[in-house]
């Protein structure tokens, strides 16, 4: 390498790794390696250290509203904290404030606890002097974002319990009861109905190789759990779910609703639209994030936000009309939040409807499976009773 050659690290807006390589070549540079930037953790509320960002924001907001200065508020939070890991974080932030750094720079030293969205919001509020309003907006934002998530989790609990209990009943029948019946019916051979023969053959297999079957079953369960921890497997399953017509469309609307709400909060905080769109791209799945990259380029070239979003299918008929109203009134931030409210309400109603439909279907399926196993076990007894008559 000659003395005139310099190795530099640059950041580019690109829709793919190949696009990034092409951009560097266009600038007369030779790309040595290209790495995709990790998505911003915009919705993380609890860090590995146990630091709860929403609770911190709420307590800081109350202290500031009570008339304490920022440094006094941080000192108060630090003094009351009992957890060593959280106390260390508050110590670092407070010491940075003592050094004269603004709050945003102090928070930026702890990216594991304070996500980029939060830091950008605080930095914007420092320019306008409305930190209290910024904290309130963030708390309201997190409450609304978590509302739909909690709705989904709550709606999933009862079906999950049904599925687990039903699976346990079926496993008990297949692993314990059926082997017992296979011993009773041993010797009748082809006199049994075909399905009963298959079922009892399974029971005989378990009776003779119970240890091997249980080990194999345990290995299978561990494999499934391990696979679900891999991001590539979860992405594959998510891609398959997106192919389901109604479910895929609702998942897209849910992501767009969160995208609109986050964008609205940041715009109301005074952050420029291009910066906002770059920050919130991590909230969208890969295909929508690529469309957003195209939309950012069009906006940079002068296309209105509503037109760019509509052009790249990042909006809906309702959303695009509301964005146009926001552009005319100059209240795009508030309008984006209104769009988020509209579609979060729609998702909540759909979750209620789907839950009421899915639960009885699941109960029926479990009942049919358990009933089928029981009937197949008792069919030889019914045949024997019929022959006696």
C-alpha positions in Angstrom: 0.0 0.0 0.0 1.4 3.4 -1.0 1.7 6.2 1.5 -1.0 8.2 -0.4 -3.7 5.5 0.2 -5.9 6.0 3.2 -8.4 3.6 4.8 -11.6 5.3 5.9 -14.8 4.3 7.6 -17.9 5.8 5.9 -21.6 5.5 6.4 -24.0 5.3 3.5 -27.8 5.2 3.0 -28.3 2.2 0.8 -31.0 -0.4 0.1 -28.6 -3.3 0.1 -25.0 -4.3 0.5 -24.5 -4.3 -3.3 -26.0 -0.8 -3.6 -23.5 0.4 -0.9 -20.6 -1.1 -2.9 -21.8 0.6 -6.1 -22.1 3.9 -4.3 -18.5 3.7 -3.0 -17.2 2.8 -6.5 -19.1 5.8 -7.9 -17.3 8.0 -5.5 -14.0 6.7 -6.7 -13.4 4.5 -3.6 -12.5 0.9 -3.3 -14.7 -1.0 -0.8 -12.6 -3.3 1.4 -15.6 -4.6 3.4 -19.3 -3.6 3.7 -21.2 -4.3 6.9 -24.9 -3.6 7.4 -25.7 -1.2 10.2 -27.6 -2.8 13.1 -31.2 -1.6 13.5 -31.7 1.0 16.2 -33.2 -0.4 19.4 -36.1 2.1 19.4 -38.5 0.2 21.6 -36.3 -1.2 24.3 -37.6 -0.2 27.7 -35.5 -2.4 30.0 -31.8 -2.9 29.5 -29.7 -5.9 30.5 -28.8 -4.1 33.7 -32.4 -3.8 34.7 -32.6 -0.1 33.9 -36.2 0.9 33.1 -36.2 3.8 30.8 -39.9 4.6 31.0 -39.8 4.6 34.9 -36.7 6.8 34.8 -38.4 9.3 32.5 -41.5 9.3 34.6 -39.6 10.0 37.9 -37.4 12.6 36.2 -40.4 14.3 34.8 -42.1 14.5 38.2 -38.9 16.0 39.8 -38.5 18.6 37.1 -42.1 19.6 37.3 -41.7 20.0 41.1 -39.1 22.7 40.5 -35.8 20.8 40.9 -33.0 21.5 38.5 -31.7 18.8 36.1 -28.6 18.1 38.2 -30.6 18.0 41.5 -33.1 15.7 39.9 -30.4 13.3 38.8 -28.8 13.4 42.2 -32.1 12.6 43.8 -32.7 9.6 41.5 -29.1 8.4 42.2 -29.5 8.7 46.0 -32.8 6.7 46.1 -31.6 3.9 43.8 -30.7 0.6 45.6 -29.7 -1.6 42.6 -25.9 -1.3 42.1 -26.1 -1.7 38.3 -28.7 1.0 37.9 -27.0 3.3 40.4 -23.8 3.0 38.3 -25.6 4.3 35.3 -27.1 7.2 37.2 -23.6 8.0 38.6 -22.2 8.1 35.1 -24.9 10.4 33.9 -24.7 12.7 36.9 -20.9 12.9 36.7 -21.2 13.9 33.0 -23.6 16.7 34.0 -21.1 17.9 36.6 -18.5 18.1 33.8 -20.7 20.5 31.9 -22.0 18.1 29.2 -25.6 18.4 28.1 -28.0 15.7 29.1 -28.1 14.2 25.6 -24.3 13.8 25.5 -24.4 12.3 29.0 -27.0 9.7 28.0 -25.1 8.9 24.8 -22.3 7.4 26.9 -24.8 4.6 28.0 -26.3 3.4 24.7 -27.3 0.1 26.3 -29.7 1.9 28.6 -30.7 4.9 26.5 -31.7 4.1 22.9 -31.0 6.5 20.0 -34.6 7.6 19.7 -34.6 8.8 23.3 -31.2 10.6 23.0 -32.3 12.3 19.8 -35.5 13.5 21.5 -33.6 14.9 24.5 -31.1 16.6 22.2 -33.9 18.3 20.2 -35.5 19.4 23.5 -32.2 21.0 24.6 -32.4 23.4 21.6 -36.0 24.5 22.5 -35.7 24.2 26.3 -38.8 22.0 26.7 -37.3 18.9 28.3 -40.4 18.4 30.4 -42.7 18.3 27.3 -40.2 15.9 25.6 -40.3 13.5 28.5 -44.1 13.6 28.6 -44.3 12.9 24.9 -41.9 9.9 25.3 -43.9 8.4 28.2 -47.2 8.8 26.3 -45.5 7.3 23.2 -44.3 4.2 25.1 -47.6 3.7 26.8 -49.4 3.8 23.5 -46.9 1.5 21.8 -47.0 -1.0 24.6 -50.8 -0.9 24.7 -51.2 -2.9 21.5 -48.3 -5.2 22.4 -50.0 -6.0 25.8 -53.2 -6.6 23.9 -51.6 -9.2 21.7 -49.9 -10.9 24.7 -53.1 -10.9 26.7 -55.0 -12.4 23.7 -52.4 -15.1 23.3 -52.4 -16.3 26.9 -55.6 -18.3 26.9 -55.0 -20.0 23.5 -51.4 -20.8 24.6 -52.7 -22.4 27.8 -55.2 -24.5 25.8 -52.6 -25.6 23.4 -50.2 -26.6 26.2 -52.8 -28.5 28.2 -54.2 -30.2 25.1 -50.7 -31.2 24.0 -50.0 -32.6 27.5 -53.2 -34.7 27.4 -52.4 -36.1 24.0 -48.8 -36.8 25.1 -50.2 -38.6 28.2 -52.5 -40.7 26.1 -49.8 -41.5 23.5 -46.9 -42.1 25.9 -48.7 -43.9 28.8 -52.2 -45.0 28.1 -51.8 -46.3 24.5 -48.8 -48.6 25.5 -51.0 -50.1 28.2 -53.8 -50.8 25.7 -51.3 -52.3 23.2 -50.5 -55.0 25.8 -54.1 -55.8 26.3 -54.9 -56.2 22.6 -51.6 -58.0 21.7 -52.4 -61.1 19.7 -55.5 -59.9 17.9 -53.4 -58.7 15.0 -55.4 -58.0 11.8 -58.7 -58.4 13.6 -58.3 -54.8 14.8 -59.4 -51.8 12.6 -56.5 -50.4 10.5 -56.2 -47.1 12.4 -56.3 -49.0 15.7 -53.5 -51.2 14.5 -51.4 -48.2 13.7 -52.1 -46.6 17.1 -51.4 -49.8 19.0 -48.2 -50.4 17.0 -47.1 -47.0 18.2 -47.9 -48.1 21.7 -45.9 -51.3 21.3 -42.9 -49.4 19.9 -43.0 -47.1 23.0 -43.3 -50.1 25.3 -40.2 -51.8 23.8 -38.1 -48.7 23.2 -39.5 -46.2 25.7 -36.1 -44.8 26.8 -34.9 -44.2 23.2 -38.2 -42.6 22.2 -38.1 -40.3 25.2 -34.5 -39.3 24.5 -35.4 -38.6 20.9 -38.4 -36.6 21.9 -36.3 -34.5 24.4 -33.7 -33.9 21.6 -36.5 -32.8 19.3 -37.9 -30.3 21.9 -34.4 -28.9 22.5 -33.8 -28.5 18.8 -37.1 -26.7 18.3 -36.4 -24.3 21.2 -32.8 -23.7 20.0 -34.1 -23.0 16.5 -36.6 -20.5 17.7 -33.8 -18.6 19.4 -32.0 -18.1 16.0 -32.9 -14.9 14.2 -32.7 -16.6 10.8 -35.3 -19.1 11.8 -37.6 -16.5 13.3 -37.2 -14.4 10.1 -38.1 -17.4 8.0 -41.2 -18.1 10.1 -42.2 -14.5 9.9 -41.8 -14.4 6.2 -44.1 -17.4 5.9 -46.7 -15.8 8.2 -46.6 -12.7 6.0 -47.7 -14.9 3.1 -51.0 -15.6 4.9 -53.4 -13.1 3.2 -55.3 -11.5 6.1 -52.6 -12.1 8.8 -49.8 -10.7 6.6 -51.8 -7.6 5.9 -52.5 -7.0 9.6 -48.9 -7.4 10.5 -47.9 -4.9 7.9 -50.5 -2.4 9.2 -49.2 -3.0 12.8 -45.7 -2.1 11.7 -46.8 0.9 9.8 -48.9 2.1 12.8 -45.8 1.9 15.1 -43.8 3.7 12.3 -46.4 6.5 12.0 -46.6 7.0 15.8 -42.8 7.1 16.3 -42.4 9.4 13.3 -45.0 11.7 14.7 -43.4 11.9 18.2 -40.0 12.8 16.7 -41.5 15.4 14.3 -43.3 17.0 17.2 -40.0 17.1 19.0 -38.6 19.3 16.3 -36.3 16.7 14.6 -35.9 17.2 10.8 -37.9 14.7 8.7 -34.9 13.2 7.0 -33.3 12.5 10.3 -36.5 11.0 11.6 -37.0 8.7 8.7 -33.4 7.4 9.0 -34.0 6.7 12.7 -37.3 4.9 12.4 -36.2 2.6 9.5 -35.2 0.0 12.1 -38.9 -0.3 13.1 -39.8 -1.8 9.7 -39.1 -5.3 8.3 -36.5 -5.5 5.6 -38.8 -5.1 2.5 -40.5 -2.1 4.0 -37.2 -0.6 5.2 -35.9 -0.8 1.6 -39.1 1.0 0.4 -38.4 3.7 3.0 -34.9 4.1 1.6 -36.4 4.8 -1.8 -38.9 7.2 -0.3 -36.2 9.1 1.5 -34.4 9.6 -1.8 -37.5 11.0 -3.4 -38.2 13.3 -0.4 -34.6 14.5 -0.7 -35.3 15.4 -4.3 -38.3 17.5 -3.4 -41.2 15.0 -3.4 -43.8 15.6 -0.6 -43.8 13.1 2.2 -47.3 11.9 1.5 -46.5 11.4 -2.2 -43.2 9.5 -1.5 -44.9 7.2 1.0 -47.8 6.5 -1.4 -45.4 5.9 -4.3 -43.5 3.2 -2.4 -46.6 1.6 -0.8 -45.8 2.7 2.8 -49.2 4.1 3.4 -52.9 3.3 3.2 -55.8 5.2 1.6 -56.7 6.7 5.0 -53.1 7.5 6.0 -52.2 9.2 2.7 -55.3 11.5 3.0 -54.5 12.4 6.6 -50.8 13.1 5.7 -51.9 15.5 2.9 -54.0 17.4 5.5 -51.0 17.5 7.8 -48.8 18.9 5.1 -51.4 21.7 4.4 -51.8 22.5 8.0 -48.2 22.2 9.0 -49.1 19.8 11.7 -47.5 16.7 10.2 -46.2 15.4 13.6 -49.7 15.5 15.2 -51.2 14.0 12.1 -48.8 11.1 12.1 -49.7 10.3 15.7 -53.4 10.4 14.7 -52.7 7.9 11.9 -51.0 5.7 14.5 -54.1 6.0 16.8 -56.4 5.1 13.9 -54.6 1.9 13.0 -53.8 0.8 16.5 -57.5 0.9 17.3 -58.2 -1.1 14.1 -55.6 -3.7 15.1 -57.1 -3.9 18.7 -60.6 -4.6 17.2 -59.2 -7.2 14.9 -57.3 -8.9 17.8 -60.6 -9.1 19.8 -62.4 -10.6 16.8 -59.7 -13.1 15.9 -59.4 -14.2 19.6 -63.2 -14.9 19.8 -63.0 -16.9 16.6 -59.7 -18.7 17.2 -60.3 -20.0 20.8 -63.4 -22.1 20.0 -61.6 -23.5 16.9 -58.6 -24.4 18.9 -60.7 -26.1 21.6 -62.6 -28.0 18.9 -59.4 -29.2 17.3 -57.9 -30.4 20.6 -61.1 -32.1 21.5 -61.2 -33.9 18.1 -57.6 -35.1 18.5 -58.2 -36.4 22.1 -61.5 -38.0 21.1 -59.9 -39.7 18.0 -57.2 -41.2 20.1 -59.7 -42.5 22.7 -62.1 -43.9 20.1 -59.3 -45.7 18.3 -58.2 -47.3 21.6 -61.7 -48.4 22.5 -62.9 -49.5 19.0 -61.6 -53.1 19.6 -63.7 -53.2 22.8 -66.8 -52.1 20.8 -66.1 -54.8 18.2 -65.7 -57.4 20.9 -69.0 -56.3 22.5 -70.7 -56.5 19.1 -69.5 -60.0 18.5 -70.8 -61.3 21.9 -74.3 -60.1 21.0 
